[in-house]
Amino acid sequence: MPKQDRISQQNGYQAPAVHKAFQLLRTVAEAPHGLRLVELADRLGYSRSTTHGLVHALLREKALILGDDAHELFLGPTVADLAFADWRYGKVNRLAQPILNEIRDRTGATVFLGARIRTRVMITASAEAVESLKISAPMGTTLPLFAGAVWKVILAQETQESILQLVSEKGLPRFTSKTITDVENYLAELEQIRAQGYATDDEEYISGVWAVAVAVNNKRGLPLAIWVVGISSDMSSEKFSQIAEIATIAAKDLRLRLKEAMESRSRSTEPKPEDLQYVPPGKDGNALSSASP
């Protein structure tokens, strides 16, 4: 039994305030939209005064943040900082950043790396497009279940049974008029993604925005994915394929580098600094200027 558990049992102290705070954070994380204080209290079954006190304490610590209307609550940057302070995720980001930068430079679009945490995907690193009209989001931003290309490529790794269970519990939400909300069509889309190795999203999550996503298929840690995002006005199926090829090669390279890093640690030796430098396979130095948002 871990030392912390033995101490907790010996003392008999259950830290109810801590338990309530984590229940509150979990409820906010799993909500498909920002929650107001009253709605949050109702979902938790807490009094409004208790919920108010917890919320303000978590706001001070930046574990929660307020949305644009100053009433809706979302997870804050502290959650991401804690989740990825562990050396493994710090190393993932260090290894991934030059790869993301390279994808951005070759496609002209914003690139994200994210990890699946229960029913959310959290952005852990990014490389923003240099154009003034671009897509951007800070580290720690989360995408709800079934949102766009990134969730398609992640769910394509799951069994049909587990997917149907999620659909039964959560339902297929409609984000835009182009969102796939029919279960059979969604399953068929996932089957196509398994065959081609990448997912696309043409205004299915956010109107006017496209995305291409690939799974890293890492063997350890939280499931990771890379997705490229841009403005839909200058996009075509040919460009989707070009960007998917670039992202797929990069994801494979990241997977190999993560494997090497883990094996290096298991041998109690850290990789040399030069081993962490990214040399893109088959780099020709040309950007896909036509794919720039």
ChimeraX commands (.cxc) that place a marker at each C-alpha (Angstrom):
marker #1 position 0.00,0.00,0.00 radius 0.5
marker #1 position 1.39,3.45,-0.90 radius 0.5
marker #1 position 2.69,5.51,2.01 radius 0.5
marker #1 position 0.12,8.27,1.38 radius 0.5
marker #1 position -2.75,5.77,1.64 radius 0.5
marker #1 position -1.39,4.32,4.89 radius 0.5
marker #1 position -1.11,7.78,6.42 radius 0.5
marker #1 position -4.63,8.65,5.29 radius 0.5
marker #1 position -6.05,5.47,6.83 radius 0.5
marker #1 position -4.12,5.94,10.06 radius 0.5
marker #1 position -5.30,9.53,10.47 radius 0.5
marker #1 position -8.83,8.77,9.34 radius 0.5
marker #1 position -9.02,12.18,7.67 radius 0.5
marker #1 position -10.78,12.22,4.29 radius 0.5
marker #1 position -10.24,15.90,3.35 radius 0.5
marker #1 position -13.83,16.59,2.24 radius 0.5
marker #1 position -13.02,20.04,0.87 radius 0.5
marker #1 position -10.33,18.55,-1.38 radius 0.5
marker #1 position -12.73,15.86,-2.55 radius 0.5
marker #1 position -15.38,18.47,-3.36 radius 0.5
marker #1 position -12.87,20.62,-5.24 radius 0.5
marker #1 position -11.86,17.69,-7.43 radius 0.5
marker #1 position -15.48,16.75,-8.04 radius 0.5
marker #1 position -16.10,20.32,-9.14 radius 0.5
marker #1 position -13.11,20.33,-11.51 radius 0.5
marker #1 position -14.17,17.00,-12.98 radius 0.5
marker #1 position -17.71,18.28,-13.58 radius 0.5
marker #1 position -16.40,21.39,-15.36 radius 0.5
marker #1 position -14.01,19.27,-17.44 radius 0.5
marker #1 position -16.74,16.90,-18.61 radius 0.5
marker #1 position -19.30,19.59,-19.47 radius 0.5
marker #1 position -19.76,20.23,-23.22 radius 0.5
marker #1 position -19.88,23.98,-22.52 radius 0.5
marker #1 position -18.94,26.47,-19.82 radius 0.5
marker #1 position -20.96,26.13,-16.62 radius 0.5
marker #1 position -22.49,28.93,-14.58 radius 0.5
marker #1 position -22.20,28.77,-10.80 radius 0.5
marker #1 position -25.89,27.93,-10.25 radius 0.5
marker #1 position -25.82,25.15,-12.84 radius 0.5
marker #1 position -22.60,23.80,-11.36 radius 0.5
marker #1 position -24.09,23.73,-7.84 radius 0.5
marker #1 position -27.15,21.88,-9.13 radius 0.5
marker #1 position -25.08,19.26,-10.93 radius 0.5
marker #1 position -22.90,18.66,-7.88 radius 0.5
marker #1 position -25.69,18.77,-5.33 radius 0.5
marker #1 position -23.75,21.32,-3.26 radius 0.5
marker #1 position -25.19,24.44,-1.68 radius 0.5
marker #1 position -24.60,27.64,-3.63 radius 0.5
marker #1 position -22.49,29.07,-0.81 radius 0.5
marker #1 position -20.22,26.00,-0.80 radius 0.5
marker #1 position -19.92,26.05,-4.58 radius 0.5
marker #1 position -19.24,29.80,-4.52 radius 0.5
marker #1 position -16.41,29.35,-2.02 radius 0.5
marker #1 position -14.83,26.49,-3.96 radius 0.5
marker #1 position -15.10,28.33,-7.27 radius 0.5
marker #1 position -13.46,31.48,-5.96 radius 0.5
marker #1 position -10.62,29.48,-4.37 radius 0.5
marker #1 position -10.02,27.67,-7.67 radius 0.5
marker #1 position -10.23,30.92,-9.63 radius 0.5
marker #1 position -7.49,32.40,-7.41 radius 0.5
marker #1 position -5.29,29.39,-8.17 radius 0.5
marker #1 position -6.20,29.60,-11.90 radius 0.5
marker #1 position -7.50,26.05,-11.80 radius 0.5
marker #1 position -10.68,27.64,-13.18 radius 0.5
marker #1 position -11.10,30.63,-15.48 radius 0.5
marker #1 position -14.10,32.70,-16.52 radius 0.5
marker #1 position -15.32,32.72,-20.11 radius 0.5
marker #1 position -15.87,35.77,-22.27 radius 0.5
marker #1 position -19.19,36.62,-20.63 radius 0.5
marker #1 position -17.58,36.52,-17.14 radius 0.5
marker #1 position -20.14,33.98,-15.90 radius 0.5
marker #1 position -19.25,30.64,-17.49 radius 0.5
marker #1 position -16.51,28.55,-15.89 radius 0.5
marker #1 position -13.82,26.56,-17.69 radius 0.5
marker #1 position -10.69,24.69,-16.63 radius 0.5
marker #1 position -7.75,27.04,-16.16 radius 0.5
marker #1 position -4.06,26.84,-17.09 radius 0.5
marker #1 position -3.03,25.48,-13.69 radius 0.5
marker #1 position -4.70,22.18,-14.56 radius 0.5
marker #1 position -2.56,21.85,-17.67 radius 0.5
marker #1 position 0.55,22.97,-15.81 radius 0.5
marker #1 position 0.06,20.25,-13.19 radius 0.5
marker #1 position -0.92,17.58,-15.68 radius 0.5
marker #1 position 2.15,18.15,-17.82 radius 0.5
marker #1 position 4.73,19.16,-15.21 radius 0.5
marker #1 position 5.75,15.51,-15.03 radius 0.5
marker #1 position 9.08,14.95,-16.81 radius 0.5
marker #1 position 7.43,12.60,-19.34 radius 0.5
marker #1 position 5.11,15.24,-20.72 radius 0.5
marker #1 position 7.74,17.94,-20.55 radius 0.5
marker #1 position 9.94,15.72,-22.67 radius 0.5
marker #1 position 7.07,14.97,-25.05 radius 0.5
marker #1 position 6.62,18.70,-25.63 radius 0.5
marker #1 position 10.35,19.28,-26.10 radius 0.5
marker #1 position 10.51,16.50,-28.65 radius 0.5
marker #1 position 7.28,17.56,-30.35 radius 0.5
marker #1 position 7.81,21.32,-30.65 radius 0.5
marker #1 position 10.31,21.32,-33.53 radius 0.5
marker #1 position 8.15,18.76,-35.32 radius 0.5
marker #1 position 5.08,20.96,-34.94 radius 0.5
marker #1 position 7.10,23.94,-36.13 radius 0.5
marker #1 position 8.17,22.03,-39.23 radius 0.5
marker #1 position 4.58,21.04,-40.09 radius 0.5
marker #1 position 3.51,24.67,-39.68 radius 0.5
marker #1 position 6.31,25.92,-41.92 radius 0.5
marker #1 position 5.45,23.43,-44.65 radius 0.5
marker #1 position 1.68,23.90,-44.54 radius 0.5
marker #1 position 1.33,27.53,-43.48 radius 0.5
marker #1 position -1.32,26.49,-40.93 radius 0.5
marker #1 position -1.53,26.23,-37.14 radius 0.5
marker #1 position -0.56,22.86,-35.65 radius 0.5
marker #1 position -1.59,21.36,-32.30 radius 0.5
marker #1 position -0.46,18.42,-30.20 radius 0.5
marker #1 position -3.04,17.11,-27.75 radius 0.5
marker #1 position -3.66,14.31,-25.29 radius 0.5
marker #1 position -6.90,12.49,-24.57 radius 0.5
marker #1 position -7.97,12.85,-20.95 radius 0.5
marker #1 position -11.21,10.95,-20.37 radius 0.5
marker #1 position -13.80,12.67,-22.58 radius 0.5
marker #1 position -11.70,15.73,-23.49 radius 0.5
marker #1 position -8.64,16.34,-25.63 radius 0.5
marker #1 position -6.26,18.84,-24.06 radius 0.5
marker #1 position -3.87,20.91,-26.15 radius 0.5
marker #1 position -0.35,20.40,-24.80 radius 0.5
marker #1 position 1.74,22.20,-27.44 radius 0.5
marker #1 position 1.21,24.22,-30.60 radius 0.5
marker #1 position 2.89,26.05,-33.47 radius 0.5
marker #1 position 0.81,28.99,-34.66 radius 0.5
marker #1 position 0.60,30.05,-38.28 radius 0.5
marker #1 position 2.37,33.30,-39.04 radius 0.5
marker #1 position -0.52,34.73,-41.05 radius 0.5
marker #1 position -2.65,37.41,-39.40 radius 0.5
marker #1 position -5.81,35.40,-40.11 radius 0.5
marker #1 position -5.20,32.14,-38.28 radius 0.5
marker #1 position -6.49,29.69,-35.69 radius 0.5
marker #1 position -4.96,29.87,-32.22 radius 0.5
marker #1 position -5.59,28.37,-28.77 radius 0.5
marker #1 position -3.46,28.32,-25.60 radius 0.5
marker #1 position -2.00,25.22,-23.98 radius 0.5
marker #1 position -4.59,23.70,-21.68 radius 0.5
marker #1 position -7.53,24.39,-23.99 radius 0.5
marker #1 position -9.75,21.30,-24.20 radius 0.5
marker #1 position -11.92,19.98,-27.01 radius 0.5
marker #1 position -15.14,18.17,-26.09 radius 0.5
marker #1 position -15.96,14.60,-27.03 radius 0.5
marker #1 position -16.67,14.07,-30.76 radius 0.5
marker #1 position -15.27,17.52,-31.68 radius 0.5
marker #1 position -13.86,17.53,-35.19 radius 0.5
marker #1 position -10.97,15.64,-36.77 radius 0.5
marker #1 position -8.94,15.10,-33.62 radius 0.5
marker #1 position -11.69,13.12,-31.91 radius 0.5
marker #1 position -12.35,11.14,-35.09 radius 0.5
marker #1 position -8.75,9.99,-35.32 radius 0.5
marker #1 position -8.64,9.14,-31.61 radius 0.5
marker #1 position -11.92,7.21,-31.65 radius 0.5
marker #1 position -10.80,5.36,-34.78 radius 0.5
marker #1 position -8.36,3.54,-32.45 radius 0.5
marker #1 position -11.25,2.29,-30.31 radius 0.5
marker #1 position -13.49,-0.73,-30.76 radius 0.5
marker #1 position -16.97,-0.24,-32.19 radius 0.5
marker #1 position -18.41,-1.42,-28.88 radius 0.5
marker #1 position -16.64,1.29,-26.87 radius 0.5
marker #1 position -17.63,3.95,-29.43 radius 0.5
marker #1 position -21.28,2.92,-29.31 radius 0.5
marker #1 position -21.12,3.05,-25.52 radius 0.5
marker #1 position -19.90,6.65,-25.66 radius 0.5
marker #1 position -22.57,7.56,-28.20 radius 0.5
marker #1 position -25.23,5.94,-26.01 radius 0.5
marker #1 position -24.07,7.88,-22.94 radius 0.5
marker #1 position -23.27,11.25,-24.52 radius 0.5
marker #1 position -25.01,11.35,-27.90 radius 0.5
marker #1 position -23.51,12.77,-31.10 radius 0.5
marker #1 position -23.65,16.57,-30.67 radius 0.5
marker #1 position -24.27,18.96,-33.54 radius 0.5
marker #1 position -21.55,21.63,-33.55 radius 0.5
marker #1 position -22.36,23.03,-37.01 radius 0.5
marker #1 position -24.71,22.27,-39.88 radius 0.5
marker #1 position -22.02,19.97,-41.32 radius 0.5
marker #1 position -21.47,17.86,-38.19 radius 0.5
marker #1 position -22.08,14.13,-38.64 radius 0.5
marker #1 position -24.84,13.23,-36.17 radius 0.5
marker #1 position -26.03,9.93,-37.67 radius 0.5
marker #1 position -24.40,7.01,-35.84 radius 0.5
marker #1 position -24.06,4.76,-38.89 radius 0.5
marker #1 position -22.48,7.55,-40.94 radius 0.5
marker #1 position -20.10,8.36,-38.08 radius 0.5
marker #1 position -19.01,4.72,-37.77 radius 0.5
marker #1 position -18.49,4.56,-41.54 radius 0.5
marker #1 position -16.33,7.70,-41.32 radius 0.5
marker #1 position -14.19,6.08,-38.61 radius 0.5
marker #1 position -13.77,2.99,-40.78 radius 0.5
marker #1 position -12.50,5.16,-43.62 radius 0.5
marker #1 position -10.08,6.89,-41.22 radius 0.5
marker #1 position -8.68,3.52,-40.14 radius 0.5
marker #1 position -8.05,2.66,-43.78 radius 0.5
marker #1 position -6.43,5.96,-44.81 radius 0.5
marker #1 position -4.63,6.72,-41.53 radius 0.5
marker #1 position -5.87,10.27,-40.97 radius 0.5
marker #1 position -9.05,12.23,-40.27 radius 0.5
marker #1 position -10.40,15.41,-41.83 radius 0.5
marker #1 position -12.90,17.99,-40.68 radius 0.5
marker #1 position -14.38,20.47,-43.14 radius 0.5
marker #1 position -16.34,22.92,-40.98 radius 0.5
marker #1 position -17.78,20.09,-38.87 radius 0.5
marker #1 position -16.63,21.50,-35.53 radius 0.5
marker #1 position -16.30,25.24,-36.21 radius 0.5
marker #1 position -17.86,27.00,-39.19 radius 0.5
marker #1 position -15.22,28.33,-41.59 radius 0.5
marker #1 position -12.45,26.09,-40.18 radius 0.5
marker #1 position -10.89,22.90,-41.55 radius 0.5
marker #1 position -8.62,20.39,-39.81 radius 0.5
marker #1 position -6.51,17.31,-40.57 radius 0.5
marker #1 position -5.60,14.99,-37.68 radius 0.5
marker #1 position -3.30,12.00,-37.24 radius 0.5
marker #1 position -2.78,9.77,-34.22 radius 0.5
marker #1 position 0.72,9.50,-32.78 radius 0.5
marker #1 position -0.05,5.91,-31.69 radius 0.5
marker #1 position 2.31,6.20,-28.73 radius 0.5
marker #1 position 2.53,3.03,-26.66 radius 0.5
marker #1 position 2.91,4.73,-23.26 radius 0.5
marker #1 position 1.12,7.58,-21.57 radius 0.5
marker #1 position -2.05,9.33,-22.67 radius 0.5
marker #1 position -3.10,8.88,-26.32 radius 0.5
marker #1 position -1.62,11.71,-28.40 radius 0.5
marker #1 position -2.69,13.25,-31.70 radius 0.5
marker #1 position -1.41,15.98,-34.02 radius 0.5
marker #1 position -3.85,18.13,-35.95 radius 0.5
marker #1 position -3.41,20.93,-38.47 radius 0.5
marker #1 position -6.04,23.69,-38.56 radius 0.5
marker #1 position -6.79,26.54,-40.94 radius 0.5
marker #1 position -9.40,28.74,-42.56 radius 0.5
marker #1 position -11.70,26.97,-45.05 radius 0.5
marker #1 position -11.69,29.62,-47.78 radius 0.5
marker #1 position -8.58,28.16,-49.44 radius 0.5
marker #1 position -8.88,24.39,-49.04 radius 0.5
marker #1 position -9.38,21.39,-51.33 radius 0.5
marker #1 position -9.32,17.60,-51.12 radius 0.5
marker #1 position -5.88,17.63,-52.76 radius 0.5
marker #1 position -4.51,19.92,-50.06 radius 0.5
marker #1 position -6.11,17.73,-47.39 radius 0.5
marker #1 position -4.11,14.79,-48.77 radius 0.5
marker #1 position -0.87,16.78,-48.95 radius 0.5
marker #1 position -1.18,18.04,-45.39 radius 0.5
marker #1 position -2.18,14.58,-44.16 radius 0.5
marker #1 position 0.97,13.09,-45.69 radius 0.5
marker #1 position 3.18,15.68,-43.99 radius 0.5
marker #1 position 1.45,15.20,-40.62 radius 0.5
marker #1 position 1.53,11.40,-40.87 radius 0.5
marker #1 position 5.28,11.32,-41.48 radius 0.5
marker #1 position 5.84,13.75,-38.60 radius 0.5
marker #1 position 3.64,11.74,-36.21 radius 0.5
marker #1 position 5.56,8.58,-37.02 radius 0.5
marker #1 position 8.84,10.39,-36.36 radius 0.5
marker #1 position 7.54,11.69,-33.01 radius 0.5
marker #1 position 6.41,8.19,-32.04 radius 0.5
marker #1 position 9.88,6.78,-32.76 radius 0.5
marker #1 position 11.56,9.58,-30.81 radius 0.5
marker #1 position 9.27,9.01,-27.83 radius 0.5
marker #1 position 10.08,5.32,-27.93 radius 0.5
marker #1 position 13.81,6.07,-28.04 radius 0.5
marker #1 position 13.49,8.52,-25.14 radius 0.5
marker #1 position 11.65,5.97,-22.99 radius 0.5
marker #1 position 14.19,3.26,-23.79 radius 0.5
marker #1 position 16.98,5.69,-22.99 radius 0.5
marker #1 position 15.44,6.44,-19.60 radius 0.5
marker #1 position 14.96,2.76,-18.85 radius 0.5
marker #1 position 18.72,2.39,-19.37 radius 0.5
marker #1 position 19.20,5.30,-16.94 radius 0.5
marker #1 position 20.82,7.43,-19.61 radius 0.5
marker #1 position 19.43,10.67,-21.02 radius 0.5
marker #1 position 19.66,11.32,-24.77 radius 0.5
marker #1 position 22.29,13.79,-25.86 radius 0.5
marker #1 position 21.07,17.28,-26.83 radius 0.5
marker #1 position 21.81,16.60,-30.49 radius 0.5
marker #1 position 19.53,13.54,-30.33 radius 0.5
marker #1 position 16.61,15.83,-29.52 radius 0.5
marker #1 position 17.06,17.89,-32.67 radius 0.5
marker #1 position 14.45,17.24,-35.32 radius 0.5
marker #1 position 15.55,16.55,-38.88 radius 0.5
marker #1 position 12.37,16.15,-40.94 radius 0.5
marker #1 position 12.42,13.05,-43.15 radius 0.5
marker #1 position 12.55,13.94,-46.83 radius 0.5
marker #1 position 12.48,17.67,-46.13 radius 0.5
marker #1 position 12.59,19.64,-49.36 radius 0.5
marker #1 position 12.22,23.06,-47.75 radius 0.5
marker #1 position 9.05,23.91,-49.67 radius 0.5
marker #1 position 5.95,25.14,-47.90 radius 0.5
marker #1 position 2.49,24.40,-49.12 radius 0.5
marker #1 position 1.79,28.03,-49.73 radius 0.5
marker #1 position -1.53,27.19,-51.33 radius 0.5
marker #1 position -2.68,25.62,-48.04 radius 0.5
marker #1 position -2.05,28.73,-46.03 radius 0.5
marker #1 position -5.18,30.05,-44.31 radius 0.5
marker link #1:1,2 radius 0.2
marker link #1:2,3 radius 0.2
marker link #1:3,4 radius 0.2
marker link #1:4,5 radius 0.2
marker link #1:5,6 radius 0.2
marker link #1:6,7 radius 0.2
marker link #1:7,8 radius 0.2
marker link #1:8,9 radius 0.2
marker link #1:9,10 radius 0.2
marker link #1:10,11 radius 0.2
marker link #1:11,12 radius 0.2
marker link #1:12,13 radius 0.2
marker link #1:13,14 radius 0.2
marker link #1:14,15 radius 0.2
marker link #1:15,16 radius 0.2
marker link #1:16,17 radius 0.2
marker link #1:17,18 radius 0.2
marker link #1:18,19 radius 0.2
marker link #1:19,20 radius 0.2
marker link #1:20,21 radius 0.2
marker link #1:21,22 radius 0.2
marker link #1:22,23 radius 0.2
marker link #1:23,24 radius 0.2
marker link #1:24,25 radius 0.2
marker link #1:25,26 radius 0.2
marker link #1:26,27 radius 0.2
marker link #1:27,28 radius 0.2
marker link #1:28,29 radius 0.2
marker link #1:29,30 radius 0.2
marker link #1:30,31 radius 0.2
marker link #1:31,32 radius 0.2
marker link #1:32,33 radius 0.2
marker link #1:33,34 radius 0.2
marker link #1:34,35 radius 0.2
marker link #1:35,36 radius 0.2
marker link #1:36,37 radius 0.2
marker link #1:37,38 radius 0.2
marker link #1:38,39 radius 0.2
marker link #1:39,40 radius 0.2
marker link #1:40,41 radius 0.2
marker link #1:41,42 radius 0.2
marker link #1:42,43 radius 0.2
marker link #1:43,44 radius 0.2
marker link #1:44,45 radius 0.2
marker link #1:45,46 radius 0.2
marker link #1:46,47 radius 0.2
marker link #1:47,48 radius 0.2
marker link #1:48,49 radius 0.2
marker link #1:49,50 radius 0.2
marker link #1:50,51 radius 0.2
marker link #1:51,52 radius 0.2
marker link #1:52,53 radius 0.2
marker link #1:53,54 radius 0.2
marker link #1:54,55 radius 0.2
marker link #1:55,56 radius 0.2
marker link #1:56,57 radius 0.2
marker link #1:57,58 radius 0.2
marker link #1:58,59 radius 0.2
marker link #1:59,60 radius 0.2
marker link #1:60,61 radius 0.2
marker link #1:61,62 radius 0.2
marker link #1:62,63 radius 0.2
marker link #1:63,64 radius 0.2
marker link #1:64,65 radius 0.2
marker link #1:65,66 radius 0.2
marker link #1:66,67 radius 0.2
marker link #1:67,68 radius 0.2
marker link #1:68,69 radius 0.2
marker link #1:69,70 radius 0.2
marker link #1:70,71 radius 0.2
marker link #1:71,72 radius 0.2
marker link #1:72,73 radius 0.2
marker link #1:73,74 radius 0.2
marker link #1:74,75 radius 0.2
marker link #1:75,76 radius 0.2
marker link #1:76,77 radius 0.2
marker link #1:77,78 radius 0.2
marker link #1:78,79 radius 0.2
marker link #1:79,80 radius 0.2
marker link #1:80,81 radius 0.2
marker link #1:81,82 radius 0.2
marker link #1:82,83 radius 0.2
marker link #1:83,84 radius 0.2
marker link #1:84,85 radius 0.2
marker link #1:85,86 radius 0.2
marker link #1:86,87 radius 0.2
marker link #1:87,88 radius 0.2
marker link #1:88,89 radius 0.2
marker link #1:89,90 radius 0.2
marker link #1:90,91 radius 0.2
marker link #1:91,92 radius 0.2
marker link #1:92,93 radius 0.2
marker link #1:93,94 radius 0.2
marker link #1:94,95 radius 0.2
marker link #1:95,96 radius 0.2
marker link #1:96,97 radius 0.2
marker link #1:97,98 radius 0.2
marker link #1:98,99 radius 0.2
marker link #1:99,100 radius 0.2
marker link #1:100,101 radius 0.2
marker link #1:101,102 radius 0.2
marker link #1:102,103 radius 0.2
marker link #1:103,104 radius 0.2
marker link #1:104,105 radius 0.2
marker link #1:105,106 radius 0.2
marker link #1:106,107 radius 0.2
marker link #1:107,108 radius 0.2
marker link #1:108,109 radius 0.2
marker link #1:109,110 radius 0.2
marker link #1:110,111 radius 0.2
marker link #1:111,112 radius 0.2
marker link #1:112,113 radius 0.2
marker link #1:113,114 radius 0.2
marker link #1:114,115 radius 0.2
marker link #1:115,116 radius 0.2
marker link #1:116,117 radius 0.2
marker link #1:117,118 radius 0.2
marker link #1:118,119 radius 0.2
marker link #1:119,120 radius 0.2
marker link #1:120,121 radius 0.2
marker link #1:121,122 radius 0.2
marker link #1:122,123 radius 0.2
marker link #1:123,124 radius 0.2
marker link #1:124,125 radius 0.2
marker link #1:125,126 radius 0.2
marker link #1:126,127 radius 0.2
marker link #1:127,128 radius 0.2
marker link #1:128,129 radius 0.2
marker link #1:129,130 radius 0.2
marker link #1:130,131 radius 0.2
marker link #1:131,132 radius 0.2
marker link #1:132,133 radius 0.2
marker link #1:133,134 radius 0.2
marker link #1:134,135 radius 0.2
marker link #1:135,136 radius 0.2
marker link #1:136,137 radius 0.2
marker link #1:137,138 radius 0.2
marker link #1:138,139 radius 0.2
marker link #1:139,140 radius 0.2
marker link #1:140,141 radius 0.2
marker link #1:141,142 radius 0.2
marker link #1:142,143 radius 0.2
marker link #1:143,144 radius 0.2
marker link #1:144,145 radius 0.2
marker link #1:145,146 radius 0.2
marker link #1:146,147 radius 0.2
marker link #1:147,148 radius 0.2
marker link #1:148,149 radius 0.2
marker link #1:149,150 radius 0.2
marker link #1:150,151 radius 0.2
marker link #1:151,152 radius 0.2
marker link #1:152,153 radius 0.2
marker link #1:153,154 radius 0.2
marker link #1:154,155 radius 0.2
marker link #1:155,156 radius 0.2
marker link #1:156,157 radius 0.2
marker link #1:157,158 radius 0.2
marker link #1:158,159 radius 0.2
marker link #1:159,160 radius 0.2
marker link #1:160,161 radius 0.2
marker link #1:161,162 radius 0.2
marker link #1:162,163 radius 0.2
marker link #1:163,164 radius 0.2
marker link #1:164,165 radius 0.2
marker link #1:165,166 radius 0.2
marker link #1:166,167 radius 0.2
marker link #1:167,168 radius 0.2
marker link #1:168,169 radius 0.2
marker link #1:169,170 radius 0.2
marker link #1:170,171 radius 0.2
marker link #1:171,172 radius 0.2
marker link #1:172,173 radius 0.2
marker link #1:173,174 radius 0.2
marker link #1:174,175 radius 0.2
marker link #1:175,176 radius 0.2
marker link #1:176,177 radius 0.2
marker link #1:177,178 radius 0.2
marker link #1:178,179 radius 0.2
marker link #1:179,180 radius 0.2
marker link #1:180,181 radius 0.2
marker link #1:181,182 radius 0.2
marker link #1:182,183 radius 0.2
marker link #1:183,184 radius 0.2
marker link #1:184,185 radius 0.2
marker link #1:185,186 radius 0.2
marker link #1:186,187 radius 0.2
marker link #1:187,188 radius 0.2
marker link #1:188,189 radius 0.2
marker link #1:189,190 radius 0.2
marker link #1:190,191 radius 0.2
marker link #1:191,192 radius 0.2
marker link #1:192,193 radius 0.2
marker link #1:193,194 radius 0.2
marker link #1:194,195 radius 0.2
marker link #1:195,196 radius 0.2
marker link #1:196,197 radius 0.2
marker link #1:197,198 radius 0.2
marker link #1:198,199 radius 0.2
marker link #1:199,200 radius 0.2
marker link #1:200,201 radius 0.2
marker link #1:201,202 radius 0.2
marker link #1:202,203 radius 0.2
marker link #1:203,204 radius 0.2
marker link #1:204,205 radius 0.2
marker link #1:205,206 radius 0.2
marker link #1:206,207 radius 0.2
marker link #1:207,208 radius 0.2
marker link #1:208,209 radius 0.2
marker link #1:209,210 radius 0.2
marker link #1:210,211 radius 0.2
marker link #1:211,212 radius 0.2
marker link #1:212,213 radius 0.2
marker link #1:213,214 radius 0.2
marker link #1:214,215 radius 0.2
marker link #1:215,216 radius 0.2
marker link #1:216,217 radius 0.2
marker link #1:217,218 radius 0.2
marker link #1:218,219 radius 0.2
marker link #1:219,220 radius 0.2
marker link #1:220,221 radius 0.2
marker link #1:221,222 radius 0.2
marker link #1:222,223 radius 0.2
marker link #1:223,224 radius 0.2
marker link #1:224,225 radius 0.2
marker link #1:225,226 radius 0.2
marker link #1:226,227 radius 0.2
marker link #1:227,228 radius 0.2
marker link #1:228,229 radius 0.2
marker link #1:229,230 radius 0.2
marker link #1:230,231 radius 0.2
marker link #1:231,232 radius 0.2
marker link #1:232,233 radius 0.2
marker link #1:233,234 radius 0.2
marker link #1:234,235 radius 0.2
marker link #1:235,236 radius 0.2
marker link #1:236,237 radius 0.2
marker link #1:237,238 radius 0.2
marker link #1:238,239 radius 0.2
marker link #1:239,240 radius 0.2
marker link #1:240,241 radius 0.2
marker link #1:241,242 radius 0.2
marker link #1:242,243 radius 0.2
marker link #1:243,244 radius 0.2
marker link #1:244,245 radius 0.2
marker link #1:245,246 radius 0.2
marker link #1:246,247 radius 0.2
marker link #1:247,248 radius 0.2
marker link #1:248,249 radius 0.2
marker link #1:249,250 radius 0.2
marker link #1:250,251 radius 0.2
marker link #1:251,252 radius 0.2
marker link #1:252,253 radius 0.2
marker link #1:253,254 radius 0.2
marker link #1:254,255 radius 0.2
marker link #1:255,256 radius 0.2
marker link #1:256,257 radius 0.2
marker link #1:257,258 radius 0.2
marker link #1:258,259 radius 0.2
marker link #1:259,260 radius 0.2
marker link #1:260,261 radius 0.2
marker link #1:261,262 radius 0.2
marker link #1:262,263 radius 0.2
marker link #1:263,264 radius 0.2
marker link #1:264,265 radius 0.2
marker link #1:265,266 radius 0.2
marker link #1:266,267 radius 0.2
marker link #1:267,268 radius 0.2
marker link #1:268,269 radius 0.2
marker link #1:269,270 radius 0.2
marker link #1:270,271 radius 0.2
marker link #1:271,272 radius 0.2
marker link #1:272,273 radius 0.2
marker link #1:273,274 radius 0.2
marker link #1:274,275 radius 0.2
marker link #1:275,276 radius 0.2
marker link #1:276,277 radius 0.2
marker link #1:277,278 radius 0.2
marker link #1:278,279 radius 0.2
marker link #1:279,280 radius 0.2
marker link #1:280,281 radius 0.2
marker link #1:281,282 radius 0.2
marker link #1:282,283 radius 0.2
marker link #1:283,284 radius 0.2
marker link #1:284,285 radius 0.2
marker link #1:285,286 radius 0.2
marker link #1:286,287 radius 0.2
marker link #1:287,288 radius 0.2
marker link #1:288,289 radius 0.2
marker link #1:289,290 radius 0.2
marker link #1:290,291 radius 0.2
marker link #1:291,292 radius 0.2
marker link #1:292,293 radius 0.2
view
